[in-house]
């Protein structure tokens, strides 16, 4: 009997993950509103509007990092164009915010001020429905999703991968940035959209509005973590990991990588669009500079620093890098680009699995050290000194005289590959194998590499065929 979806969804997240999400929800939905709205400004725990806006912005960046991790860390596709999807979502919601200004603009017209300045008398056709909040939210998801779907369909069908795919996505982002810089496109040119006044009738700079936007950003981040965790621990996630490690073998055993890559690519773009829609009302501006290729590269740096292939790593990397950027751009603004470049090189060479990878390595060494210490004590006490050791295959449950069927081998390989993982917060206890460091090839040249992932995918295919 098939396990109900609700049970599988809840079981996909470890207990430590649910506890971490609960604590984060209490912080974002209880403590932050109290600290900003209820406490006096001279209180030690008071949170100013500056910190509410800064933390809300970083939460949006964390959502983008999780979306990037799903496509790069778990599928092996390095995109240098996610800044485009983020900006498209921001522009889609920015159109709604511009319409909410109404006649309060400098020219007192129904259309935005930059259109009046350019001599326009009416809105372009693609601004249709921009006064509707529901349409704006839908457009913030649908527009990046549509662009990603069309681009991904042609790119993945053409078997474009690796550095070629990265360069094409960067070129796409740069072309879009140049297009949005032009005044005749109807998106504000260099200045973009700014001077927002209201959202759903409420003042956009009111303290209550800022807290609500912050809470929505936190809720979107938690939703992305839970959804991402379910996907990467499901059969779908195992296929993604197999595509990342050896796409040719996945095709050999009967899977079509196109549909899997296209789905996760489009979903990642839609998550970026939602993050952009929440980012714009909090910072108060959106312009073509958000589509800069440097911003897309910075998104990849967030994931690399935190640890790709782990959801919590993307969150940690985005938070750490952006907090450092906030300090450097104030204290030493001229040195931040050099710090960012050095950070990416250092992570690539010395921390290929990021911060989470370092923590994992330390935890595994501590566990092995404790285990070896207990074994030495048992040996001195004469306990188990001469006990025979079973072969590795038999210890994993594989018969000594043969290989068994695909399902038996897959379950045994899964138990072997998953037995030494480190449990922890959200995304740390992932079933997908930890990828190699940034900049290295995603295609497995070593025939013995990540065999368990491929065998598990084959077992899923065999089990699905047997059930049919």
HELIX and SHEET records of a PDB file:
HELIX    1   1 UNK A    5  UNK A   11  1                                   7    
HELIX    2   2 UNK A   15  UNK A   26  1                                  12    
HELIX    3   3 UNK A   27  UNK A   31  3                                   5    
HELIX    4   4 UNK A   32  UNK A   33  1                                   2    
HELIX    5   5 UNK A   34  UNK A   38  3                                   5    
HELIX    6   6 UNK A   49  UNK A   72  1                                  24    
HELIX    7   7 UNK A   82  UNK A   99  1                                  18    
HELIX    8   8 UNK A  102  UNK A  104  5                                   3    
HELIX    9   9 UNK A  113  UNK A  117  1                                   5    
HELIX   10  10 UNK A  125  UNK A  127  5                                   3    
HELIX   11  11 UNK A  133  UNK A  157  1                                  25    
HELIX   12  12 UNK A  163  UNK A  181  1                                  19    
HELIX   13  13 UNK A  183  UNK A  185  5                                   3    
HELIX   14  14 UNK A  207  UNK A  233  1                                  27    
HELIX   15  15 UNK A  235  UNK A  252  1                                  18    
HELIX   16  16 UNK A  257  UNK A  283  1                                  27    
HELIX   17  17 UNK A  288  UNK A  291  5                                   4    
HELIX   18  18 UNK A  293  UNK A  306  1                                  14    
HELIX   19  19 UNK A  311  UNK A  331  1                                  21    
HELIX   20  20 UNK A  333  UNK A  335  5                                   3    
HELIX   21  21 UNK A  336  UNK A  350  1                                  15    
HELIX   22  22 UNK A  354  UNK A  380  1                                  27    
HELIX   23  23 UNK A  392  UNK A  395  1                                   4    
HELIX   24  24 UNK A  406  UNK A  418  1                                  13    
HELIX   25  25 UNK A  451  UNK A  467  1                                  17    
SHEET    1   A 2 UNK A 193  UNK A 194  0                                        
SHEET    2   A 2 UNK A 285  UNK A 286 -1                                        
SHEET    1   B 2 UNK A 198  UNK A 199  0                                        
SHEET    2   B 2 UNK A 202  UNK A 203 -1                                        
END                                                                             
